[in-house]
């Protein structure tokens, strides 16, 4: 039996500022590259969730020296002289990002690595990573012909390839580029739709021989240098608070130093055309981080589809809650990837919306949401942290409150969310 959180309607507007966790995608990649760098890196502002903790434990099991300074700051001493074959199976917990990136990272190492996760990870498609890694020369096996975890990776002696995935995925791109760090020749990834550039940006920070542009990236075998990395706040976690402050009357909320670089700010564009009042303040010269000021606003329906979807796929549960309070009918299309996340997020989002009085329907590649008032009720998060947080936000904006079953899933990415929710609600 999982835990349940009851969220009452907000008594007042959301005001002040929220301490957001570090970007989970950047945290995973920073740890993997720090383990390869020749020297000691210091990573601050890391995501404090269980997903990133599993990645830190994995690189430590492969010989990197990981020391914790505080809850969100680690030093990692690594390099070829430190790393070795792990003595046991590497467990990624609930992290699909972790297992895919580690598969690419391990493929460049001349040893055997076994990767496993929880029941959710065991259902997620891994063939899209296994196929390019095999073409590079790694041996990759697993259930269903290597398309499902656990994965067994025997790496080393790789050759660079040109990879053109059928479906855009920052995780697949990251896995192939991480493998390319240890491959002969050049490794190039061309995406049908550009995705977040965290891997490319961090490869640059660590001194890799990398080139990239919108929709493509290449890397060659490189000797990495240690860095001081301050991880920006996670936009996927910011999305819950942006929606909450938009829906709760009299809100004026500030979210500090949020990553808004390429491939991550798409949810802000959607909310802006719905009528949300969000302004970027203190944007850095590179345009990668900014403070977000959010004030309550009335919303109108929209359509979310096409090339914008890969850049906001993780934010769709939160956007669906916003759509439930908007005037009109909102359609989410071209989002079939939602069905192979921690849960089938099409089915779980629609079921949760219906449970709190919203008219919503599934489509093969998305969902349709009829706007109106949120009545309240009880929802099942289905072991999915993003469903749990999205419907906790719905509770703040509802007439009668929302109870979320399976609340423990939130610990994978944002263990401090409940505390902030109680402070703001």
Secondary structure, 3 states (H helix, E strand, C coil): CCCEEEECCCCCCCEEEECCCECHHHHHHHHHHHHHCCEEEEEECCCCCHHHHHHHHHHHHCCCEEEEEECCEEEEEECCCCCCCCCCCEECCCCHHHHHHHHHHHHCCCCEEEEECCHHHHHCCCHHHHHHHHHHCCEEEEHHHHCEEEEEEECCCEECCEECCCCCCHHHHHHHHHHHCCEECEEEEECCCCCCCHHHHHHHHCCCCEEEECCEEEEECCCCCCCEEECCECHHHHHHHHHHHHHCCCCEEEEEEEECCCCCCHHHHHHHHHCCEEEEECCCCCCCEEEEEEECCCCECCEECHHHHHHCHHHHHHHHHHHHCCECEEEECCCHHHHHCCCCHHHHHHHHHHHCCCCEEEECCEEEEECCCCCCEEEECCCCHHHHHHHHHHHHHCCCCEEEECHHHHHHCCCCHHHHHHHHC
